[in-house]
């Protein structure tokens, strides 16, 4: 896990930084357009999909999170 902050940067700026880091590491490991992760082919095309944590839990774990505004 890696966590960092950048002064005066928005959440979207930090997400852009994260995408750039992931692509740079993948390319340093020899990947060009996609990376194979546990039998799943993950595209390195930017922008990456962005979704809320609650949506990720629902999609990938089948857990429906209660929303604060519900």
N, C-alpha and C positions, 0 to 999 in steps of 0.2 A: 504494500500500500504506500502510496506517495501522496502527500498533501502539501500544498504550498499556497501562498497568497501573493498578490502583487498590489502594491500601494496604488490607489486611485484607479484600479482596473475594475471593470464590471464583471459580473458572473460570466457573461458571454465572452469577454476577453480571455478569461482563465480557461473556459472550455476550448477556445481556439488554440491556446497554448498547449492544452492537453492533446488535442488532435495532432498538432505539429510534432509533439514529443513522441506519440505512439507511431506516427508514420516514419519519423527519423529512425527510431529503434528498429522497426520492422524492416526498413530498407537496409539498415546496417547489418541485419541478420540475413539479407539476401532476398527478401520479399519485394515484389514489384507492385502488383495491383491488388493482391489479397494475401492474407496470412491464414495458415491452417492452424486452428486451435481446437484440439481435442476432437478431430474429425469434422469440425465445422469450418467452412471457408468464410472468412470475414473480409469484406471489402475494405480497402484503404482509401476509397474515394471519399473526399470531403465535400460538404460537411457530413460528419457522422450523424446518425439518428440521435435525437435528444428527446428524452422523455422523463417525466416525473418519477420519483422513487415509487410512489404508490402505483403508477401505471406499470412499472417494471415488475413489481411484485405480482400484480394481477396477471400480466402476460406470461411471465416466466415461472412463477411459483404457484399460480392458481389461487392466490390469496387476495381477496378483495379488501382493500384498506378503507376504513371510514375516512371520509373527507372532513376537514375542519368546518366547512360551510354546510354540510348536510344536516 
